[in-house]
Amino acid sequence: MNKRKLGSSALEVAPLCFGGNVFGWTADEATTFRLLDAFVDAGFNFIDTADAYSLWVPGHKGGESETLIGSWLRQRHQRDKVIIATKVGVEMAPDEKGLSKAYILRAVERSLERLNTEYIDLYQSHRDDPDTPIDETLEAYSQLIRDGKVRVIGASNFTAERLEESLNVSESSGYPRYISLQPWYNLYDREKFEGALAELCQRRGIAVISYFSLASGFLTGKYRTAEDFAGTARAYRTKEMLNDRGRRILAGLDAVGAEVNATPAQVSLAWLVAKGVTAPIASATSVKQLEELMAGVTLTLTPEQVKKLDAASAPA
């Protein structure tokens, strides 16, 4: 497996990041263990989660995903083979949110305990916190890195302006810098990242770890009619994509897929890699699904095929 540097850090990751949002939601413990076993056995090593996963499930309080990953680490003894990324900042409870130093220092201890690890490889600001000074947030991360509890830091859901401001504060004050960005980016949702954010990441050497890489499953090609969404966990997102542009994208994926003998999901991931994404984040709930995704990030598209997909997915 060819690994690539995670931005300016010394960390090296395989070109697919397993999205741990499904752990404790649509994947129970046994399924989680099977998926992580297959992922690592295939030579992949990058796992993304967050303290807030899976707060959106009725009866959950957050931390379910981290807890299952921690159980797997405890039983499989694979800590040295994986790069664990988690996040902080989303509201977990009243007064338990944001990027203040006090909160980050509390939240990291809970994540470390749930993950059953002494350190987090990539600790990410889940979303920007305009109410906390950037210096204060970076000082918290600096302390965690000095204490050996975090290796490097990343950002998620930041605007280009705020990310650049944070990078400038790091450089002028000697604080650690964000080495990665986790943006919402896929063949359907292009405008959220392309432009100022993409240019900034390229100019400043920021690794890109796209989330919703398959547009909540729409880009797998399995949702072609309204009936296909019935009973699915993500129907509230994907059904809105079945419009004229969405159908053009699916047709483009089918056409390129026929040329390279690949599925729509595989072509979608290959397009992200061709666009410079370091490691697209994608999740699976079966080993069969996972094997399909892993094959996608090793698929190489020609410049002409990338242009076909660009044209098919051009925003209205």
ROFI-878472 format. One record per residue (C-alpha): residue number from 1; x, y, z. Coordinates in Angstrom, 3 decimals, always signed. Layout:
// ROFI-878472
NUM, X, Y, Z $
...
***
This chain:
// ROFI-878472
1, +0.000, +0.000, +0.000 $
2, +1.459, +3.332, -1.065 $
3, +1.081, +5.779, +1.788 $
4, +1.301, +9.536, +1.609 $
5, +2.423, +12.240, +4.014 $
6, -0.347, +13.888, +6.013 $
7, +0.417, +17.485, +5.131 $
8, +3.665, +18.738, +6.644 $
9, +3.644, +16.120, +9.405 $
10, +5.658, +12.941, +9.661 $
11, +2.467, +10.848, +9.675 $
12, +1.904, +8.608, +6.675 $
13, -1.567, +7.423, +5.752 $
14, -3.085, +5.122, +3.168 $
15, -5.307, +6.886, +0.584 $
16, -8.617, +5.950, +2.246 $
17, -9.763, +7.036, +5.697 $
18, -12.396, +4.851, +7.332 $
19, -15.305, +6.984, +8.500 $
20, -16.078, +5.872, +12.030 $
21, -19.411, +7.690, +12.177 $
22, -21.160, +4.354, +11.547 $
23, -19.625, +2.664, +14.599 $
24, -22.324, +2.436, +17.251 $
25, -24.942, +3.659, +14.780 $
26, -25.433, +1.368, +11.779 $
27, -22.533, -0.921, +12.743 $
28, -22.637, -2.783, +16.061 $
29, -19.565, -4.032, +17.907 $
30, -19.211, -7.296, +15.993 $
31, -19.581, -5.516, +12.651 $
32, -17.152, -2.788, +13.722 $
33, -14.514, -5.367, +14.609 $
34, -14.932, -7.200, +11.277 $
35, -14.633, -3.950, +9.342 $
36, -11.548, -2.718, +11.173 $
37, -9.889, -6.132, +10.902 $
38, -10.450, -6.198, +7.132 $
39, -9.316, -2.583, +6.746 $
40, -6.003, -3.091, +8.536 $
41, -5.392, -6.513, +6.993 $
42, -5.639, -4.872, +3.552 $
43, -2.852, -2.427, +4.433 $
44, -4.959, +0.634, +5.301 $
45, -4.325, +2.541, +8.515 $
46, -6.337, +5.781, +8.794 $
47, -9.472, +5.873, +10.991 $
48, -11.568, +8.990, +11.593 $
49, -14.047, +9.510, +14.406 $
50, -15.271, +12.244, +16.776 $
51, -16.378, +12.556, +20.369 $
52, -19.844, +13.543, +19.105 $
53, -20.413, +10.317, +17.142 $
54, -23.265, +9.250, +17.382 $
55, -25.205, +11.978, +19.195 $
56, -27.868, +12.083, +16.489 $
57, -29.161, +8.600, +17.358 $
58, -32.040, +8.647, +19.856 $
59, -30.801, +7.492, +23.248 $
60, -27.118, +8.090, +22.430 $
61, -25.009, +10.637, +24.265 $
62, -21.910, +10.702, +22.061 $
63, -18.688, +8.751, +22.382 $
64, -20.160, +5.529, +21.020 $
65, -17.836, +5.426, +18.016 $
66, -14.699, +6.171, +20.034 $
67, -15.693, +3.516, +22.566 $
68, -16.013, +0.791, +19.920 $
69, -12.683, +1.744, +18.358 $
70, -11.134, +1.628, +21.829 $
71, -12.563, -1.828, +22.445 $
72, -11.109, -3.008, +19.137 $
73, -7.702, -1.537, +20.005 $
74, -7.764, -3.216, +23.404 $
75, -8.624, -6.627, +21.991 $
76, -6.583, -6.574, +18.788 $
77, -3.416, -4.810, +20.041 $
78, -3.104, -2.925, +16.747 $
79, -2.402, +0.585, +18.056 $
80, +0.961, +0.892, +16.305 $
81, -0.612, -0.015, +12.946 $
82, -3.260, +2.716, +12.810 $
83, -3.518, +6.495, +12.667 $
84, -6.424, +7.570, +14.851 $
85, -8.103, +10.897, +14.126 $
86, -10.813, +12.304, +16.359 $
87, -12.427, +15.681, +16.901 $
88, -13.527, +18.136, +19.579 $
89, -15.853, +21.113, +19.644 $
90, -19.385, +19.939, +18.876 $
91, -21.777, +20.338, +21.797 $
92, -21.842, +17.173, +23.905 $
93, -23.922, +18.616, +26.749 $
94, -24.838, +22.068, +28.077 $
95, -21.591, +24.061, +28.513 $
96, -19.618, +21.184, +26.990 $
97, -18.679, +22.498, +23.563 $
98, -16.372, +24.829, +21.659 $
99, -12.633, +25.312, +21.473 $
100, -11.761, +27.001, +24.742 $
101, -8.618, +25.721, +26.416 $
102, -10.501, +24.511, +29.476 $
103, -12.970, +22.530, +27.408 $
104, -10.386, +21.003, +25.073 $
105, -8.339, +19.800, +28.054 $
106, -11.437, +18.152, +29.552 $
107, -12.652, +16.659, +26.297 $
108, -9.334, +15.124, +25.291 $
109, -9.154, +13.081, +28.486 $
110, -12.571, +11.601, +27.772 $
111, -11.603, +10.752, +24.195 $
112, -8.330, +9.154, +25.313 $
113, -10.214, +7.013, +27.815 $
114, -12.870, +5.931, +25.331 $
115, -10.265, +5.183, +22.671 $
116, -8.158, +3.215, +25.148 $
117, -5.001, +4.979, +24.010 $
118, -2.349, +7.228, +25.507 $
119, -2.246, +9.537, +22.498 $
120, -4.336, +10.766, +19.569 $
121, -2.525, +10.956, +16.239 $
122, -4.647, +13.702, +14.698 $
123, -6.813, +15.871, +16.959 $
124, -9.167, +18.094, +15.004 $
125, -11.246, +21.176, +15.716 $
126, -14.623, +19.813, +14.636 $
127, -15.908, +23.255, +13.757 $
128, -14.758, +26.813, +14.187 $
129, -15.460, +28.609, +17.462 $
130, -15.550, +32.363, +16.811 $
131, -16.195, +33.044, +20.515 $
132, -12.779, +31.701, +21.569 $
133, -9.544, +33.493, +20.641 $
134, -7.450, +31.490, +18.200 $
135, -4.433, +31.854, +20.481 $
136, -6.294, +30.171, +23.330 $
137, -7.275, +27.184, +21.199 $
138, -3.774, +26.742, +19.829 $
139, -2.251, +27.062, +23.301 $
140, -4.423, +24.155, +24.430 $
141, -3.228, +22.052, +21.520 $
142, +0.362, +23.097, +22.186 $
143, +0.072, +21.825, +25.741 $
144, -1.400, +18.512, +24.598 $
145, +1.416, +18.019, +22.097 $
146, +4.032, +18.849, +24.746 $
147, +2.381, +16.339, +27.090 $
148, +2.460, +13.620, +24.416 $
149, -1.326, +13.271, +24.313 $
150, -1.664, +14.548, +20.735 $
151, +0.745, +14.248, +17.812 $
152, -0.642, +16.760, +15.296 $
153, -3.752, +18.900, +14.874 $
154, -6.239, +19.485, +12.092 $
155, -9.321, +21.564, +11.317 $
156, -12.761, +20.660, +10.047 $
157, -15.521, +22.856, +8.634 $
158, -13.395, +26.026, +8.651 $
159, -13.768, +28.819, +6.117 $
160, -10.714, +29.796, +4.096 $
161, -10.476, +33.073, +6.001 $
162, -10.519, +31.491, +9.447 $
163, -8.180, +28.672, +8.490 $
164, -5.648, +31.110, +7.074 $
165, -5.972, +33.304, +10.150 $
166, -5.256, +30.293, +12.359 $
167, -2.234, +29.336, +10.261 $
168, -0.884, +32.871, +10.525 $
169, -1.309, +32.913, +14.312 $
170, +0.569, +29.604, +14.523 $
171, +3.448, +30.947, +12.487 $
172, +3.703, +34.277, +14.299 $
173, +3.327, +32.854, +17.813 $
174, +5.143, +29.535, +17.538 $
175, +2.057, +27.438, +18.177 $
176, +1.489, +24.142, +16.353 $
177, -0.326, +24.580, +13.050 $
178, -3.246, +22.763, +11.543 $
179, -1.731, +20.248, +9.136 $
180, -5.019, +19.043, +7.637 $
181, -8.513, +20.184, +6.728 $
182, -11.604, +18.019, +6.727 $
183, -14.045, +19.646, +4.288 $
184, -17.417, +18.553, +2.911 $
185, -16.367, +17.587, -0.603 $
186, -17.520, +15.127, -3.217 $
187, -18.549, +14.961, -6.859 $
188, -22.003, +16.348, -6.020 $
189, -20.979, +18.917, -3.376 $
190, -18.113, +20.769, -5.020 $
191, -18.777, +24.420, -4.264 $
192, -18.205, +24.004, -0.507 $
193, -14.494, +23.345, -1.050 $
194, -13.390, +24.274, -4.541 $
195, -12.115, +27.836, -4.840 $
196, -10.606, +29.684, -1.895 $
197, -10.352, +26.688, +0.452 $
198, -8.788, +24.377, -2.122 $
199, -6.344, +27.078, -3.182 $
200, -5.367, +27.776, +0.422 $
201, -4.743, +24.100, +1.175 $
202, -2.540, +23.742, -1.891 $
203, -0.630, +26.954, -1.191 $
204, -0.014, +26.224, +2.487 $
205, +0.591, +22.470, +2.209 $
206, -2.554, +21.417, +4.081 $
207, -3.670, +17.797, +3.691 $
208, -7.276, +17.368, +2.578 $
209, -9.428, +14.669, +4.172 $
210, -12.834, +14.971, +2.541 $
211, -15.974, +13.883, +4.370 $
212, -19.304, +12.916, +2.788 $
213, -16.991, +11.625, +0.038 $
214, -19.827, +9.545, -1.427 $
215, -22.546, +12.136, -0.725 $
216, -24.181, +10.016, +1.977 $
217, -24.318, +7.060, -0.409 $
218, -25.825, +8.842, -3.410 $
219, -22.611, +8.458, -5.420 $
220, -22.640, +4.694, -4.975 $
221, -25.302, +4.657, -7.685 $
222, -27.728, +2.554, -5.696 $
223, -30.293, +5.361, -5.396 $
224, -31.847, +5.832, -8.846 $
225, -35.552, +6.215, -8.001 $
226, -37.575, +7.551, -5.075 $
227, -38.368, +3.971, -4.070 $
228, -34.657, +3.239, -3.581 $
229, -34.555, +5.613, -0.602 $
230, -37.318, +3.898, +1.346 $
231, -36.206, +2.858, +4.815 $
232, -32.610, +4.031, +4.447 $
233, -30.880, +5.820, +7.316 $
234, -29.746, +8.698, +5.110 $
235, -32.795, +9.173, +2.904 $
236, -33.302, +12.672, +4.316 $
237, -30.044, +13.718, +2.590 $
238, -29.824, +11.624, -0.536 $
239, -33.370, +11.992, -1.884 $
240, -32.780, +15.690, -2.592 $
241, -29.886, +14.816, -4.911 $
242, -32.062, +12.873, -7.333 $
243, -32.523, +15.881, -9.618 $
244, -31.387, +16.658, -13.166 $
245, -27.815, +17.393, -12.080 $
246, -27.712, +14.309, -9.865 $
247, -28.827, +12.142, -12.763 $
248, -26.132, +13.678, -14.984 $
249, -23.528, +12.820, -12.372 $
250, -24.736, +9.231, -12.128 $
251, -24.653, +8.945, -15.910 $
252, -21.101, +10.281, -15.930 $
253, -20.067, +7.781, -13.262 $
254, -21.659, +4.965, -15.254 $
255, -19.844, +6.009, -18.430 $
256, -16.409, +6.315, -16.827 $
257, -17.036, +3.183, -14.788 $
258, -17.663, +1.229, -17.973 $
259, -14.326, +2.450, -19.333 $
260, -12.318, +1.368, -16.290 $
261, -14.463, -1.562, -15.129 $
262, -15.308, +0.087, -11.810 $
263, -18.417, +0.897, -9.776 $
264, -19.785, +4.431, -9.308 $
265, -18.446, +4.480, -5.743 $
266, -14.966, +3.512, -6.889 $
267, -14.953, +6.136, -9.633 $
268, -16.191, +8.784, -7.189 $
269, -13.321, +8.084, -4.799 $
270, -10.795, +7.957, -7.636 $
271, -12.025, +11.387, -8.780 $
272, -11.363, +12.823, -5.302 $
273, -7.849, +11.393, -5.265 $
274, -7.267, +12.850, -8.742 $
275, -8.384, +16.209, -7.360 $
276, -5.621, +16.122, -4.761 $
277, -7.492, +14.768, -1.753 $
278, -4.988, +13.044, +0.543 $
279, -7.427, +10.470, +1.892 $
280, -11.184, +10.594, +1.240 $
281, -13.246, +9.560, +4.238 $
282, -15.816, +6.873, +3.494 $
283, -17.708, +4.460, +5.684 $
284, -19.060, +0.974, +5.175 $
285, -21.281, -1.385, +7.106 $
286, -20.150, -4.632, +5.484 $
287, -16.788, -6.048, +4.464 $
288, -18.059, -6.316, +0.882 $
289, -18.788, -2.581, +0.805 $
290, -15.405, -1.857, +2.349 $
291, -13.552, -3.941, -0.243 $
292, -15.276, -1.946, -2.978 $
293, -14.161, +1.352, -1.402 $
294, -10.572, +0.215, -0.877 $
295, -10.315, -0.707, -4.553 $
296, -11.584, +2.732, -5.542 $
297, -8.707, +4.733, -4.080 $
298, -6.141, +2.637, -5.965 $
299, -7.916, +3.286, -9.272 $
300, -6.241, +5.853, -11.549 $
301, -8.391, +7.975, -13.858 $
302, -7.034, +9.609, -17.008 $
303, -7.164, +13.418, -17.307 $
304, -9.887, +12.975, -19.935 $
305, -12.002, +10.888, -17.570 $
306, -11.598, +13.471, -14.819 $
307, -12.748, +16.163, -17.256 $
308, -15.830, +14.103, -18.150 $
309, -16.779, +13.905, -14.479 $
310, -16.019, +17.602, -13.972 $
311, -18.397, +18.459, -16.792 $
312, -21.128, +16.107, -15.608 $
313, -20.990, +17.523, -12.088 $
314, -20.510, +21.197, -12.964 $
315, -22.623, +23.233, -10.511 $
316, -25.701, +24.828, -12.024 $
***
